[in-house]
Amino acid sequence: MERLLLFGGFPSAIDWVEWEQAIGVAKDLNKPIFFLIHKTWCGACKGLKREFGSSPKTKELIELSKNFVMVNVEDDDEPEDEKYAPDGGYIPRIIFLGEHKYIFLLYSSLNKSKLLPIDIA
């Protein structure tokens, strides 16, 4: 299997954007935001990193990432606003932020399949 370079444990072939620029970039490109929040000390986060880095689907994920503004934050880089922790702050979290000012939680260690619309206006 081909090895991939990693950024914060996730594929570096993905065009990661800093959270501070993500909303502006998303508006300019008319793309939703894929927002990954994880911690270096978290066992579940380490497991997710292994899945991203070694899955046969990793190349598909890299290709799919071109449809989003990709944000990868860990540890103290996580926004403090509670609206980015709709599940109570469980990690890892993958959140999709769309053009309609709603957040949809797709993945957390709390519930991997529940979608939660939350008005962030």
N, C-alpha and C positions, 0 to 999 in steps of 0.2 A: 504494500500500500504506500502511496506517495505521502511524504510528510509535508505539512504546511507550516509556514511561519505564523506565530501567534502574537496577538496584541492583547495584553491583559488576559491571556489564556484563550482568546478567541481569534479566529482566522484574520491575519493581517491583510489578506487580499481583499477584505471588505473595506470600503471607503468610510471609515469611522469619522464622525464629526463631533466636536466638543459640544456639550449640552448648551453652553452659553450662546452658540451660534445656530443651534439646530432649528429653532422656530423660524428664524429669518431665512435660513437655507431652504427649509420646507416650503415656505411661502413663495420664495423665488423659483423653486423647481416644481411647485405644485405637486408635492409628494407627501404622503403621511410619514410620521416618525416611528421608527422601531426603537424603543427605549429599553435597554438592558441594564438592570441594576443588580449588582452582585458585590460580595465582600470577599477579601482574600482569605479570611479565617473560616469561612462557611463551608461545611462539608457538602451540602446540597449544591452550592455554587461550583465547588471543585468537580462534582459529578457532572454538572451541566457543561463545564469546560471540556471535560473528557468526551462527552457526547458530541459537542461541536467540533472538536479537533480530530476525532478518530472515526466519525461516522462515514459510511460510504455515501451519505447524502450531503456531505459538507460542500462539495462542488456545486450541488444544486442550491444550497443555501447561499453561497457566494453569488451565484447568478440571480437568485431571487432578491438578494439585498439591493440590487440596482434599482428596484422599484420603490425604495424607501430612503429616507434620510436616517442613517444608522448611528445610534448613540450608545456608547459603552461606558458606564460609570461604575467605579468601585470605591468602597470605603468612604472617605470624607467628601468625595465629589458628588455624592447623591444630593439632589435638591431637598431642602428641609421642609418645604411645603407639604402638608399632609395629603393634598390632592394627588400626589404621586405615590401614595401608599394606601390605595383604596382597600386593600386587604389587611390593613393593620401593620404593614411594614415587613411582612414575610419576605424572605429572600431565598433564592433569586426571584426577580420579577422581570417579566417581559411585558411591556406596555406598548400599545399602539395609540398614537395621538393623531387624530384625523383633522381634516379641515373644518369640521363642524364643531370644534371646541369641545370634543368629548374624548375621554380616555377610555380605552377598552383594555382591561386586564386580561391577558391571554394565559399567562403561565405564572404560577407562584408555587412555592412549596406547600401552601395551604390547600389550593385547589387547582389542578392543572388544566381544567377544562371550562371553567366558569367565565363568562364575559360579564363585566360590570360597567355599564355606561355611567359616567360621572361628569356632570357639567363643570367645566373649568373656567367658564366665563367670569 
